[in-house]
Amino acid sequence: MSNSFNDRQLIEISTKQIEDIVDPQYTVIVGSRADGVSFKVDIGRVCYTNRENDSGHSRDKTKSYITGLVDESTLSIERVEWLRRYLREILQKGLRDETVRGYLHNLRYFFDFCDFEGSKPLTLDDLASNYKYYQINLYQKARLSGAKSISTTTLYDKLNDLCCQICRH
């Protein structure tokens, strides 16, 4: 791992605190699953183009939440704005916490794909290009997985949500 990777300031925001999203790059969304277990999604890390590949996973047997490290010099102001719009949009819908969690993971997977397999988009044109590549990649994975494949409707829903929310002006 590069020496440029560091921890960053984190702000935990409940799924019910949409008005508190001031600095999305520091945001960790906190909510509760239907079974009462709480979850945290370090979504702010997608604002950095150079970051650790995995985040939010337990790295030891204590199952404590550990955020991924980022290179703070690679913060993208454009991505901060995309994330701010996306979070406000999905959190204003009054969705269940688990649904919000799913949306956030889909967004994180998309930006992980962009930054680790794509072209690290910083403009809407770059984002659209990565989106098309991601769409092809998901469809190929679904076809290759055979009987356990994701349905076309599920893929469409995941991709449509991402595209509509991020690219909305």
DSSP file (Angstrom, degrees, kcal/mol; ACC not computed):
  #  RESIDUE AA STRUCTURE BP1 BP2  ACC     N-H-->O    O-->H-N    N-H-->O    O-->H-N    TCO  KAPPA ALPHA  PHI   PSI    X-CA   Y-CA   Z-CA
    1    1 A M              0   0    0      0, 0.0     2,-0.0     0, 0.0    51,-0.0   0.000 360.0 360.0 360.0 142.8    0.0    0.0    0.0
    2    2 A S    >   -     0   0    0      1,-0.1     3,-1.4     2,-0.0     0, 0.0  -0.334 360.0-127.6 -68.5 148.0    1.2    3.5   -0.8
    3    3 A N  T 3  S+     0   0    0      1,-0.2    -1,-0.1    -2,-0.0     0, 0.0   0.635 104.2  73.8 -69.0 -13.3    2.4    5.8    2.0
    4    4 A S  T 3  S+     0   0    0     67,-0.1    68,-0.5     2,-0.0     2,-0.4   0.586  73.5 101.4 -78.2  -8.2    0.0    8.4    0.6
    5    5 A F    <   +     0   0    0     -3,-1.4     2,-0.3    66,-0.2    66,-0.2  -0.630  49.5 163.0 -80.9 131.8   -3.0    6.5    2.0
    6    6 A N  B     -A   70   0A   0     64,-3.1    64,-2.4    -2,-0.4     2,-0.1  -0.924  41.9 -99.5-139.5 162.5   -4.4    7.9    5.3
    7    7 A D        -     0   0    0     -2,-0.3     2,-0.3    62,-0.2    65,-0.1  -0.423  42.8-151.3 -69.2 160.8   -7.4    7.8    7.5
    8    8 A R        -     0   0    0     -2,-0.1     2,-0.1    18,-0.0    18,-0.0  -0.907  27.0 -81.2-132.1 164.0   -9.8   10.7    7.0
    9    9 A Q        -     0   0    0     -2,-0.3     2,-0.4     1,-0.0     0, 0.0  -0.400  50.3-155.1 -60.1 138.2  -12.2   12.6    9.2
   10   10 A L        -     0   0    0     -2,-0.1     2,-0.5     2,-0.0    17,-0.2  -0.953  15.0-166.2-123.6 142.4  -15.5   10.7    9.4
   11   11 A I  E     -c   27   0B   0     15,-3.2    17,-2.4    -2,-0.4     2,-0.5  -0.982  15.7-145.7-124.9 117.3  -19.0   12.0   10.0
   12   12 A E  E     -c   28   0B   0     -2,-0.5     2,-0.4    15,-0.2    17,-0.2  -0.728  19.5-172.8 -85.2 126.3  -21.6    9.4   10.8
   13   13 A I  E     -c   29   0B   0     15,-2.7    17,-2.7    -2,-0.5     2,-0.1  -0.976  19.2-130.3-122.9 128.9  -25.0   10.4    9.4
   14   14 A S  E >   -c   30   0B   0     -2,-0.4     3,-2.1    15,-0.2    17,-0.2  -0.395  27.1-113.9 -70.5 153.4  -28.2    8.5   10.1
   15   15 A T  T 3  S+     0   0    0     15,-1.6     3,-0.2     1,-0.3    79,-0.1   0.660 118.9  57.2 -61.4 -13.8  -30.4    7.6    7.1
   16   16 A K  T 3  S+     0   0    0      1,-0.2     2,-0.3     2,-0.1    -1,-0.3   0.417  88.4  77.8 -96.6   0.5  -32.9   10.1    8.7
   17   17 A Q    X   +     0   0    0     -3,-2.1     3,-1.9     1,-0.2    -1,-0.2  -0.358  46.2 146.9-107.9  52.5  -30.6   13.1    8.7
   18   18 A I  G >   +     0   0    0     -2,-0.3     3,-1.3     1,-0.3    -1,-0.2   0.815  69.3  59.8 -60.4 -31.3  -30.7   14.2    5.1
   19   19 A E  G 3  S+     0   0    0      1,-0.2    -1,-0.3    -3,-0.2    -2,-0.1   0.651  95.5  65.4 -71.9 -12.4  -30.3   17.9    6.0
   20   20 A D  G <   +     0   0    0     -3,-1.9     2,-1.6     1,-0.1     3,-0.3   0.373  66.8 111.5 -91.3   4.5  -26.9   17.1    7.7
   21   21 A I    <   +     0   0    0     -3,-1.3    -1,-0.1     1,-0.2    67,-0.1  -0.614  29.5 136.2 -84.0  89.7  -25.1   16.1    4.6
   22   22 A V  S    S+     0   0    0     -2,-1.6    -1,-0.2     1,-0.2    62,-0.1   0.838  73.8  26.6 -98.5 -47.3  -22.7   19.0    4.3
   23   23 A D    >   -     0   0    0     -3,-0.3     3,-2.1     1,-0.1     4,-0.2  -0.787  64.5-179.3-121.6  85.1  -19.4   17.2    3.4
   24   24 A P  G >  S+     0   0    0      0, 0.0     3,-1.6     0, 0.0    -1,-0.1   0.758  75.8  71.8 -58.9 -25.4  -20.3   13.9    1.7
   25   25 A Q  G 3  S+     0   0    0      1,-0.3    22,-0.1    22,-0.1    23,-0.1   0.687 104.0  41.2 -65.8 -15.8  -16.6   13.0    1.3
   26   26 A Y  G <  S+     0   0    0     -3,-2.1   -15,-3.2   -16,-0.1    -1,-0.3   0.346  92.4 126.0-106.0   3.7  -16.5   12.3    5.1
   27   27 A T  E <   +c   11   0B   0     -3,-1.6    17,-2.3    -4,-0.2     2,-0.5  -0.461  33.4 178.9 -82.6 131.6  -19.8   10.6    5.3
   28   28 A V  E     -c   12   0B   0    -17,-2.4   -15,-2.7    -2,-0.3     2,-0.4  -0.994  25.8-140.9-119.8 118.5  -20.5    7.2    6.7
   29   29 A I  E     -cD  13  41B   0     12,-2.4    12,-2.3    -2,-0.5     2,-0.4  -0.672  16.7-162.8 -84.8 131.9  -24.2    6.4    6.5
   30   30 A V  E     +cD  14  40B   0    -17,-2.7   -15,-1.6    -2,-0.4     2,-0.3  -0.942  23.5 137.9-117.7 134.7  -25.6    4.6    9.6
   31   31 A G  E     - D   0  39B   0      8,-2.0     8,-2.5    -2,-0.4     2,-0.4  -0.873  43.5-100.9-155.6-171.7  -28.9    2.7    9.6
   32   32 A S  E     - D   0  38B   0      6,-0.3    66,-0.3    -2,-0.3     6,-0.2  -0.981  22.8-135.2-127.9 136.4  -30.6   -0.5   10.9
   33   33 A R    >   -     0   0    0      4,-3.2     3,-2.0    -2,-0.4    64,-0.0  -0.317  39.6 -97.6 -75.9 169.8  -31.5   -3.7    9.0
   34   34 A A  T 3  S+     0   0    0      1,-0.3    -1,-0.1     2,-0.1    -2,-0.0   0.785 124.7  59.0 -61.3 -28.1  -34.9   -5.2    9.4
   35   35 A D  T 3  S-     0   0    0      2,-0.1    -1,-0.3     1,-0.1     3,-0.1   0.390 121.1-107.3 -83.8   5.5  -33.5   -7.6   12.0
   36   36 A G  S <  S+     0   0    0     -3,-2.0     2,-0.3     1,-0.3    -2,-0.1   0.301  76.9 133.9  90.4  -9.7  -32.4   -4.7   14.2
   37   37 A V        -     0   0    0     -5,-0.1    -4,-3.2     1,-0.1    -1,-0.3  -0.574  53.5-128.4 -75.2 133.4  -28.7   -5.0   13.5
   38   38 A S  E     -D   32   0B   0     -2,-0.3     2,-0.3    -6,-0.2    -6,-0.3  -0.454  23.2-162.8 -81.9 156.5  -27.1   -1.7   12.6
   39   39 A F  E     -D   31   0B   0     -8,-2.5    -8,-2.0    -2,-0.1     2,-0.4  -0.938   8.5-156.6-134.3 158.2  -25.0   -1.1    9.6
   40   40 A K  E     -D   30   0B   0     -2,-0.3     2,-0.5   -10,-0.2   -10,-0.2  -0.999   3.3-166.7-134.7 135.1  -22.5    1.5    8.4
   41   41 A V  E     -D   29   0B   0    -12,-2.3   -12,-2.4    -2,-0.4     2,-1.9  -0.968  15.0-148.5-124.9 115.7  -21.5    2.3    4.8
   42   42 A D        +     0   0    0     -2,-0.5     3,-0.4   -14,-0.2   -14,-0.2  -0.585  37.1 155.6 -79.9  81.2  -18.4    4.4    4.2
   43   43 A I    >   +     0   0    0     -2,-1.9     3,-1.7   -16,-0.4    -1,-0.2   0.742  54.7  74.7 -84.1 -24.0  -19.8    6.0    1.1
   44   44 A G  G >  S+     0   0    0    -17,-2.3     3,-1.8     1,-0.3    -1,-0.2   0.724  78.4  75.8 -62.4 -21.6  -17.7    9.2    1.2
   45   45 A R  G >  S+     0   0    0     -3,-0.4     3,-1.7   -18,-0.3    -1,-0.3   0.716  77.7  73.5 -66.2 -19.2  -14.6    7.3    0.1
   46   46 A V  G <  S+     0   0    0     -3,-1.7    -1,-0.3     1,-0.3    -2,-0.2   0.638  81.8  72.8 -69.4 -10.8  -15.9    7.2   -3.5
   47   47 A C  G <  S+     0   0    0     -3,-1.8    29,-2.8    -4,-0.2     2,-0.5   0.581  87.5  74.6 -75.8  -9.4  -15.1   11.0   -3.7
   48   48 A Y  B <   -E   75   0C   0     -3,-1.7    27,-0.2    27,-0.2     3,-0.1  -0.905  67.2-157.7-107.5 128.8  -11.4   10.0   -3.8
   49   49 A T  S    S+     0   0    0     25,-1.8     2,-0.6    -2,-0.5    -1,-0.1   0.715  86.0  51.9 -79.4 -19.4   -9.9    8.5   -7.0
   50   50 A N  S    S+     0   0    0     21,-0.4    21,-2.7    24,-0.1     2,-0.3  -0.942  79.0 127.8-120.4 110.1   -7.0    6.9   -5.2
   51   51 A R  B     -B   70   0A   0     -2,-0.6    19,-0.2    19,-0.2   -46,-0.0  -0.950  63.6 -71.6-152.8 166.8   -8.1    4.7   -2.3
   52   52 A E        -     0   0    0     17,-3.0    16,-0.1    -2,-0.3    19,-0.0  -0.368  44.7-127.2 -61.5 144.1   -7.9    1.3   -0.8
   53   53 A N  S    S+     0   0    0     -2,-0.0     2,-0.4    63,-0.0    -1,-0.1   0.829  88.1  44.5 -70.1 -32.6   -9.8   -1.3   -2.8
   54   54 A D        +     0   0    0     13,-0.1     2,-0.3     3,-0.0    15,-0.2  -0.874  64.4 166.7-117.4 150.7  -11.9   -2.7    0.1
   55   55 A S        +     0   0    0     -2,-0.4    12,-0.2    13,-0.1     3,-0.1  -0.992  54.0  31.1-154.7 153.7  -13.7   -0.9    2.8
   56   56 A G  S    S+     0   0    0     10,-1.7     2,-0.3    -2,-0.3    11,-0.1   0.584  84.4 123.2  75.8   8.9  -16.3   -1.5    5.5
   57   57 A H        -     0   0    0      9,-0.4     2,-0.4     8,-0.1     9,-0.3  -0.756  68.9-110.1-103.0 150.8  -15.2   -5.1    6.0
   58   58 A S        -     0   0    0     -2,-0.3     7,-0.1     1,-0.1     3,-0.0  -0.627  26.9-172.5 -74.3 131.6  -14.1   -6.7    9.2
   59   59 A R        +     0   0    0     -2,-0.4     2,-0.3     5,-0.4    -1,-0.1   0.345  68.4  35.6-108.1   3.7  -10.4   -7.4    9.0
   60   60 A D  S >  S-     0   0    0      4,-0.2     3,-1.2     0, 0.0     4,-0.0  -0.876  94.9 -94.0-144.9 178.3  -10.3   -9.3   12.2
   61   61 A K  T 3  S+     0   0    0     -2,-0.3    -3,-0.0     1,-0.2     0, 0.0   0.538 110.7  74.6 -77.5  -5.2  -12.5  -11.7   14.2
   62   62 A T  T 3  S-     0   0    0      2,-0.1    -1,-0.2     1,-0.0    -4,-0.0   0.615  92.8-138.7 -81.4 -10.4  -14.0   -8.8   16.4
   63   63 A K    <   +     0   0    0     -3,-1.2     2,-0.2     1,-0.2    -2,-0.1   0.802  42.6 162.1  57.8  32.2  -16.1   -7.8   13.4
   64   64 A S        -     0   0    0      1,-0.1     2,-0.4    -7,-0.0    -5,-0.4  -0.527  45.6-103.9 -79.9 151.9  -15.4   -4.1   14.1
   65   65 A Y        -     0   0    0     -2,-0.2     2,-0.4    -7,-0.1    -7,-0.1  -0.619  39.4-175.6 -79.5 127.9  -16.1   -1.6   11.4
   66   66 A I        -     0   0    0     -2,-0.4   -10,-1.7    -9,-0.3    -9,-0.4  -0.992  15.7-140.1-126.9 126.2  -13.0   -0.4    9.7
   67   67 A T        -     0   0    0     -2,-0.4     2,-0.2   -12,-0.2   -12,-0.1  -0.479  26.2-105.3 -82.2 156.5  -13.1    2.3    7.0
   68   68 A G        -     0   0    0     -2,-0.1     2,-0.2   -26,-0.1   -13,-0.1  -0.490  33.6-113.5 -79.0 150.7  -10.9    2.2    3.9
   69   69 A L        -     0   0    0    -15,-0.2   -17,-3.0    -2,-0.2     2,-0.3  -0.521  33.1-164.9 -82.9 151.8   -7.9    4.4    3.6
   70   70 A V  B     -AB   6  51A   0    -64,-2.4   -64,-3.1   -19,-0.2     2,-0.9  -0.908  29.1-118.2-133.1 159.7   -7.7    7.2    1.0
   71   71 A D    >   -     0   0    0    -21,-2.7     3,-2.5    -2,-0.3   -21,-0.4  -0.889  28.1-157.6 -94.8 103.8   -5.2    9.5   -0.7
   72   72 A E  G >  S+     0   0    0     -2,-0.9     3,-1.2   -68,-0.5    -1,-0.1   0.717  85.9  67.2 -60.8 -22.3   -6.6   12.8    0.4
   73   73 A S  G 3  S+     0   0    0      1,-0.2    -1,-0.3   -69,-0.2    -2,-0.0   0.607  92.9  62.5 -73.3  -9.6   -4.8   14.6   -2.4
   74   74 A T  G <   +     0   0    0     -3,-2.5   -25,-1.8   -24,-0.2    -1,-0.2   0.156  69.1 139.4-102.5  19.4   -7.1   12.8   -4.9
   75   75 A L  B <   -E   48   0C   0     -3,-1.2     2,-0.6   -27,-0.2   -27,-0.2  -0.459  42.8-148.5 -62.9 129.5  -10.4   14.3   -3.6
   76   76 A S     >  -     0   0    0    -29,-2.8     4,-1.9    -2,-0.2     5,-0.1  -0.910  10.8-161.3-105.2 116.4  -12.6   15.2   -6.6
   77   77 A I  H  > S+     0   0    0     -2,-0.6     4,-2.0     1,-0.2     5,-0.2   0.862  94.6  56.9 -62.3 -36.2  -14.9   18.1   -6.0
   78   78 A E  H  > S+     0   0    0      1,-0.2     4,-2.4     2,-0.2    -1,-0.2   0.918 107.3  47.7 -61.3 -43.5  -17.1   16.9   -8.9
   79   79 A R  H  > S+     0   0    0      2,-0.2     4,-3.0   -32,-0.2     5,-0.2   0.858 106.3  57.7 -67.0 -34.7  -17.5   13.6   -7.2
   80   80 A V  H  X S+     0   0    0     -4,-1.9     4,-2.5   -33,-0.2    -1,-0.2   0.934 109.6  45.3 -58.8 -45.3  -18.4   15.4   -3.9
   81   81 A E  H  X S+     0   0    0     -4,-2.0     4,-2.4     2,-0.2     5,-0.2   0.907 112.1  51.2 -66.0 -42.1  -21.2   17.2   -5.8
   82   82 A W  H  X S+     0   0    0     -4,-2.4     4,-2.5     1,-0.2    -2,-0.2   0.939 113.4  45.2 -58.7 -46.6  -22.4   13.9   -7.4
   83   83 A L  H  X S+     0   0    0     -4,-3.0     4,-3.0     2,-0.2     5,-0.3   0.899 110.3  53.5 -66.8 -40.4  -22.5   12.2   -4.1
   84   84 A R  H  X S+     0   0    0     -4,-2.5     4,-2.3    -5,-0.2     5,-0.2   0.942 112.8  44.0 -58.5 -47.8  -24.2   15.1   -2.4
   85   85 A R  H  X S+     0   0    0     -4,-2.4     4,-2.4     2,-0.2    -2,-0.2   0.918 114.6  49.9 -62.3 -44.2  -27.0   15.0   -5.0
   86   86 A Y  H  X S+     0   0    0     -4,-2.5     4,-2.6    -5,-0.2     5,-0.3   0.933 111.9  46.6 -62.9 -47.3  -27.2   11.2   -4.9
   87   87 A L  H  X S+     0   0    0     -4,-3.0     4,-2.6     1,-0.2     5,-0.3   0.926 113.4  48.1 -63.2 -45.5  -27.5   11.1   -1.1
   88   88 A R  H  X S+     0   0    0     -4,-2.3     4,-1.6    -5,-0.3    -1,-0.2   0.912 112.6  50.4 -61.4 -41.2  -30.1   13.8   -0.9
   89   89 A E  H  < S+     0   0    0     -4,-2.4     4,-0.5    -5,-0.2    -2,-0.2   0.951 116.6  37.5 -63.3 -50.8  -32.2   12.2   -3.7
   90   90 A I  H ><>S+     0   0    0     -4,-2.6     3,-0.6     1,-0.2     5,-0.6   0.862 117.1  50.7 -74.4 -32.4  -32.3    8.7   -2.2
   91   91 A L  H ><5S+     0   0    0     -4,-2.6     3,-0.9    -5,-0.3    -1,-0.2   0.772 104.3  58.4 -77.4 -23.0  -32.6    9.8    1.4
   92   92 A Q  T 3<5S+     0   0    0     -4,-1.6    -1,-0.2    -5,-0.3    -2,-0.2   0.627  89.5  75.0 -77.5 -12.8  -35.5   12.2    0.7
   93   93 A K  T < 5S-     0   0    0     -3,-0.6    -1,-0.2    -4,-0.5    -2,-0.2   0.619 101.9-125.7 -75.4 -11.6  -37.6    9.3   -0.8
   94   94 A G  T < 5 +     0   0    0     -3,-0.9    -3,-0.1    -4,-0.2    -2,-0.1   0.842  48.3 170.8  70.4  32.9  -38.3    7.9    2.7
   95   95 A L      < -     0   0    0     -5,-0.6    -1,-0.2     1,-0.1     2,-0.0  -0.305  41.0 -92.3 -73.5 157.8  -36.9    4.5    1.8
   96   96 A R     >  -     0   0    0      1,-0.1     4,-2.2     4,-0.0     3,-0.4  -0.363  38.3-113.0 -63.2 150.9  -36.3    1.7    4.3
   97   97 A D  H  > S+     0   0    0      1,-0.2     4,-2.7     2,-0.2     5,-0.2   0.878 117.0  54.5 -55.7 -40.7  -32.8    1.7    5.7
   98   98 A E  H  > S+     0   0    0    -66,-0.3     4,-2.1     1,-0.2    -1,-0.2   0.863 107.3  50.5 -65.0 -34.9  -32.1   -1.7    4.0
   99   99 A T  H  > S+     0   0    0     -3,-0.4     4,-2.3     2,-0.2    -1,-0.2   0.920 110.6  49.0 -67.2 -43.5  -33.1   -0.2    0.6
  100  100 A V  H  X S+     0   0    0     -4,-2.2     4,-2.6     1,-0.2    -2,-0.2   0.921 109.5  53.3 -59.6 -44.2  -30.8    2.8    1.2
  101  101 A R  H  X S+     0   0    0     -4,-2.7     4,-2.4     1,-0.2    -1,-0.2   0.914 108.4  49.6 -57.8 -44.5  -28.0    0.4    2.2
  102  102 A G  H  X S+     0   0    0     -4,-2.1     4,-2.4     1,-0.2    -1,-0.2   0.917 110.5  49.8 -61.4 -44.2  -28.5   -1.5   -1.1
  103  103 A Y  H  X S+     0   0    0     -4,-2.3     4,-2.3     1,-0.2    -2,-0.2   0.912 111.2  49.8 -60.2 -43.0  -28.4    1.7   -3.1
  104  104 A L  H  X S+     0   0    0     -4,-2.6     4,-2.6     1,-0.2    -2,-0.2   0.892 110.5  49.1 -66.6 -39.2  -25.2    2.8   -1.4
  105  105 A H  H  X S+     0   0    0     -4,-2.4     4,-2.9     2,-0.2    -1,-0.2   0.904 109.8  52.1 -66.7 -39.2  -23.5   -0.5   -2.0
  106  106 A N  H  X S+     0   0    0     -4,-2.4     4,-2.2     2,-0.2    -2,-0.2   0.920 111.5  47.2 -60.4 -42.8  -24.5   -0.4   -5.7
  107  107 A L  H  X S+     0   0    0     -4,-2.3     4,-2.5     2,-0.2     5,-0.2   0.927 112.5  49.1 -63.7 -44.9  -23.0    3.1   -5.9
  108  108 A R  H  X S+     0   0    0     -4,-2.6     4,-2.5     1,-0.2    -2,-0.2   0.916 110.7  50.0 -61.9 -43.7  -19.8    1.9   -4.1
  109  109 A Y  H  X S+     0   0    0     -4,-2.9     4,-2.4     2,-0.2    -1,-0.2   0.905 110.6  51.2 -61.4 -40.9  -19.5   -1.1   -6.4
  110  110 A F  H  X S+     0   0    0     -4,-2.2     4,-2.6     1,-0.2    -2,-0.2   0.945 113.0  43.4 -61.9 -48.8  -19.9    1.2   -9.5
  111  111 A F  H  X S+     0   0    0     -4,-2.5     4,-2.6     2,-0.2     5,-0.2   0.835 111.4  54.7 -70.3 -30.5  -17.2    3.6   -8.4
  112  112 A D  H  X S+     0   0    0     -4,-2.5     4,-2.3    -5,-0.2     5,-0.3   0.928 110.0  47.6 -62.8 -43.2  -14.9    0.7   -7.3
  113  113 A F  H  X>S+     0   0    0     -4,-2.4     4,-2.4    -5,-0.2     5,-1.3   0.945 112.9  48.9 -60.1 -47.9  -15.4   -0.6  -10.9
  114  114 A C  H  X5S+     0   0    0     -4,-2.6     6,-1.9     3,-0.2     4,-0.5   0.914 118.2  38.4 -58.1 -45.6  -14.7    2.8  -12.3
  115  115 A D  H  <5S+     0   0    0     -4,-2.6    -1,-0.2     4,-0.2    -2,-0.2   0.744 125.9  33.6 -84.0 -24.5  -11.5    3.5  -10.3
  116  116 A F  H  <5S+     0   0    0     -4,-2.3    -3,-0.2    -5,-0.2    -2,-0.2   0.626 138.7  14.2-107.3 -16.1  -10.0    0.0  -10.3
  117  117 A E  H  <5S+     0   0    0     -4,-2.4    -3,-0.2    -5,-0.3    -2,-0.2   0.502 123.4  48.5-129.9 -15.1  -11.0   -1.2  -13.7
  118  118 A G  S  <<S-     0   0    0     -5,-1.3    -4,-0.1    -4,-0.5    -3,-0.1   0.121 100.5 -74.6-106.0-142.0  -12.2    1.9  -15.6
  119  119 A S        -     0   0    0      7,-0.2    -4,-0.2     8,-0.0     3,-0.1   0.079  57.5-110.2-116.4  23.4  -10.8    5.4  -16.1
  120  120 A K        -     0   0    0     -6,-1.9    -5,-0.1     1,-0.1     7,-0.1   0.955  43.7-135.0  48.5  68.3  -11.4    7.1  -12.8
  121  121 A P        +     0   0    0      0, 0.0    -1,-0.1     0, 0.0     3,-0.1  -0.236  40.5 163.9 -63.0 136.8  -14.1    9.5  -14.0
  122  122 A L        +     0   0    0     -3,-0.1     2,-0.3   -44,-0.1   -44,-0.1   0.374  65.8  51.4-126.4  -6.4  -14.0   13.1  -13.1
  123  123 A T  S  > S-     0   0    0      1,-0.1     4,-2.4   -45,-0.0     5,-0.1  -0.866  87.6-112.6-126.2 163.6  -16.5   14.5  -15.7
  124  124 A L  H  > S+     0   0    0     -2,-0.3     4,-2.6     2,-0.2     5,-0.2   0.861 118.7  54.6 -64.1 -34.4  -20.0   13.4  -16.6
  125  125 A D  H  > S+     0   0    0      2,-0.2     4,-2.1     1,-0.2    -1,-0.2   0.932 110.2  45.5 -63.6 -44.7  -18.7   12.3  -20.0
  126  126 A D  H  > S+     0   0    0      1,-0.2     4,-2.5     2,-0.2    -2,-0.2   0.899 112.6  51.8 -62.7 -39.9  -16.2   10.0  -18.3
  127  127 A L  H  X S+     0   0    0     -4,-2.4     4,-2.4     1,-0.2    -2,-0.2   0.916 109.0  49.5 -63.5 -43.4  -18.8    8.8  -15.9
  128  128 A A  H  X S+     0   0    0     -4,-2.6     4,-2.1     2,-0.2    -1,-0.2   0.892 110.6  50.6 -63.4 -40.1  -21.2    7.9  -18.8
  129  129 A S  H  X S+     0   0    0     -4,-2.1     4,-1.9     1,-0.2    -2,-0.2   0.928 112.4  45.9 -63.6 -45.6  -18.4    6.1  -20.6
  130  130 A N  H  X S+     0   0    0     -4,-2.5     4,-2.8     1,-0.2    -2,-0.2   0.864 108.9  57.5 -64.0 -36.0  -17.6    4.1  -17.5
  131  131 A Y  H  X S+     0   0    0     -4,-2.4     4,-2.6     2,-0.2    -2,-0.2   0.919 106.3  48.1 -61.1 -44.7  -21.3    3.4  -17.0
  132  132 A K  H  X S+     0   0    0     -4,-2.1     4,-2.1     2,-0.2    -1,-0.2   0.913 113.3  47.6 -62.8 -42.5  -21.6    1.8  -20.4
  133  133 A Y  H  X S+     0   0    0     -4,-1.9     4,-2.3     2,-0.2    -2,-0.2   0.892 112.2  49.9 -64.7 -41.0  -18.5   -0.3  -19.7
  134  134 A Y  H  X S+     0   0    0     -4,-2.8     4,-2.8     2,-0.2    -2,-0.2   0.897 108.3  53.3 -64.2 -41.9  -19.9   -1.3  -16.3
  135  135 A Q  H  X S+     0   0    0     -4,-2.6     4,-2.3     2,-0.2    -2,-0.2   0.925 110.6  46.2 -60.2 -45.9  -23.3   -2.2  -17.8
  136  136 A I  H  X S+     0   0    0     -4,-2.1     4,-2.5     1,-0.2    -1,-0.2   0.921 112.1  52.0 -62.5 -43.8  -21.5   -4.5  -20.3
  137  137 A N  H  X S+     0   0    0     -4,-2.3     4,-2.4     1,-0.2    -2,-0.2   0.913 110.3  47.5 -60.2 -45.4  -19.4   -6.0  -17.5
  138  138 A L  H  X S+     0   0    0     -4,-2.8     4,-2.4     2,-0.2    -1,-0.2   0.908 111.8  49.9 -64.4 -41.9  -22.5   -6.8  -15.3
  139  139 A Y  H  X S+     0   0    0     -4,-2.3     4,-2.3    -5,-0.2    -1,-0.2   0.902 111.3  49.3 -64.0 -39.7  -24.4   -8.3  -18.2
  140  140 A Q  H  X S+     0   0    0     -4,-2.5     4,-2.3     2,-0.2    -2,-0.2   0.919 111.2  49.0 -65.1 -42.5  -21.4  -10.5  -19.1
  141  141 A K  H  X S+     0   0    0     -4,-2.4     4,-1.5     1,-0.2    -2,-0.2   0.906 111.2  50.6 -62.1 -40.6  -21.1  -11.6  -15.4
  142  142 A A  H  < S+     0   0    0     -4,-2.4     4,-0.3     1,-0.2    -2,-0.2   0.910 112.0  46.6 -64.4 -42.3  -24.8  -12.4  -15.3
  143  143 A R  H >< S+     0   0    0     -4,-2.3     3,-0.9     1,-0.2    -1,-0.2   0.879 112.1  50.5 -67.9 -37.5  -24.7  -14.5  -18.5
  144  144 A L  H 3< S+     0   0    0     -4,-2.3    -1,-0.2     1,-0.2    -2,-0.2   0.760  99.8  64.4 -72.5 -24.4  -21.6  -16.4  -17.3
  145  145 A S  T >< S-     0   0    0     -4,-1.5     3,-1.4     1,-0.2    -1,-0.2   0.547  87.0-165.7 -80.9  -4.2  -23.0  -17.3  -14.0
  146  146 A G  G X   +     0   0    0     -3,-0.9     3,-1.8    -4,-0.3    -1,-0.2  -0.349  64.7  10.0  65.9-127.6  -25.7  -19.4  -15.6
  147  147 A A  G 3  S+     0   0    0      1,-0.3    -1,-0.3    -2,-0.1    -2,-0.1   0.741 130.1  54.4 -62.5 -25.6  -28.7  -20.4  -13.4
  148  148 A K  G <  S+     0   0    0     -3,-1.4    -1,-0.3    -6,-0.0    -2,-0.2   0.189  83.7 134.9 -93.7  18.2  -27.6  -18.1  -10.6
  149  149 A S    <   -     0   0    0     -3,-1.8     2,-0.3     1,-0.1    -7,-0.1  -0.240  62.8-106.4 -71.4 155.3  -27.5  -15.1  -12.9
  150  150 A I        -     0   0    0    -12,-0.2    -1,-0.1     1,-0.1    -5,-0.1  -0.594  43.2-109.7 -75.0 137.5  -29.0  -11.7  -12.0
  151  151 A S     >  -     0   0    0     -2,-0.3     4,-2.3     1,-0.1     5,-0.2  -0.295  19.6-117.2 -68.9 155.9  -32.2  -11.0  -13.9
  152  152 A T  H  > S+     0   0    0      1,-0.2     4,-2.7     2,-0.2     5,-0.2   0.873 116.5  54.8 -59.3 -38.0  -32.2   -8.4  -16.6
  153  153 A T  H  > S+     0   0    0      2,-0.2     4,-2.7     1,-0.2    -1,-0.2   0.915 107.3  49.0 -63.5 -43.7  -34.7   -6.4  -14.6
  154  154 A T  H  > S+     0   0    0      2,-0.2     4,-2.4     1,-0.2    -2,-0.2   0.926 112.9  47.4 -62.7 -45.0  -32.5   -6.4  -11.5
  155  155 A L  H  X S+     0   0    0     -4,-2.3     4,-2.7     1,-0.2     5,-0.3   0.927 112.2  50.1 -61.1 -44.6  -29.5   -5.2  -13.6
  156  156 A Y  H  X S+     0   0    0     -4,-2.7     4,-3.2     1,-0.2     5,-0.3   0.926 110.6  49.5 -60.0 -45.2  -31.6   -2.6  -15.2
  157  157 A D  H  X S+     0   0    0     -4,-2.7     4,-2.2     2,-0.2     5,-0.2   0.923 112.5  47.3 -60.6 -45.3  -32.9   -1.3  -11.9
  158  158 A K  H  X S+     0   0    0     -4,-2.4     4,-1.8     1,-0.2    -2,-0.2   0.939 118.4  40.2 -61.3 -48.1  -29.4   -1.1  -10.4
  159  159 A L  H  X S+     0   0    0     -4,-2.7     4,-2.7     2,-0.2     5,-0.2   0.892 113.9  52.4 -71.3 -40.1  -28.0    0.6  -13.4
  160  160 A N  H  X S+     0   0    0     -4,-3.2     4,-2.8    -5,-0.3     5,-0.3   0.916 109.1  50.4 -63.3 -43.4  -30.9    2.9  -14.0
  161  161 A D  H  X S+     0   0    0     -4,-2.2     4,-2.2    -5,-0.3     5,-0.3   0.937 112.9  46.3 -60.0 -47.1  -30.9    4.1  -10.4
  162  162 A L  H  X S+     0   0    0     -4,-1.8     4,-2.3    -5,-0.2     5,-0.4   0.949 115.9  44.5 -60.1 -50.3  -27.2    4.9  -10.5
  163  163 A C  H  X S+     0   0    0     -4,-2.7     4,-1.9     1,-0.2    -2,-0.2   0.935 115.6  45.7 -63.1 -48.4  -27.4    6.7  -13.8
  164  164 A C  H  X S+     0   0    0     -4,-2.8     4,-0.6    -5,-0.2    -1,-0.2   0.901 117.3  42.6 -64.4 -41.9  -30.5    8.8  -13.1
  165  165 A Q  H  < S+     0   0    0     -4,-2.2     3,-0.2    -5,-0.3    -1,-0.2   0.907 118.3  41.5 -75.5 -41.8  -29.4    9.8   -9.6
  166  166 A I  H  < S+     0   0    0     -4,-2.3    -2,-0.2    -5,-0.3    -3,-0.2   0.919 118.0  44.2 -73.1 -42.9  -25.7   10.7  -10.3
  167  167 A C  H  < S+     0   0    0     -4,-1.9    -1,-0.2    -5,-0.4    -2,-0.2   0.535  83.0 118.4 -84.4  -5.4  -26.2   12.4  -13.6
  168  168 A R     <        0   0    0     -4,-0.6   -83,-0.1    -3,-0.2   -82,-0.0  -0.399 360.0 360.0 -63.0 132.2  -29.2   14.5  -12.5
  169  169 A H              0   0    0     -2,-0.1    -1,-0.2   -84,-0.0    -4,-0.0   0.439 360.0 360.0 -91.7 360.0  -28.4   18.2  -12.7
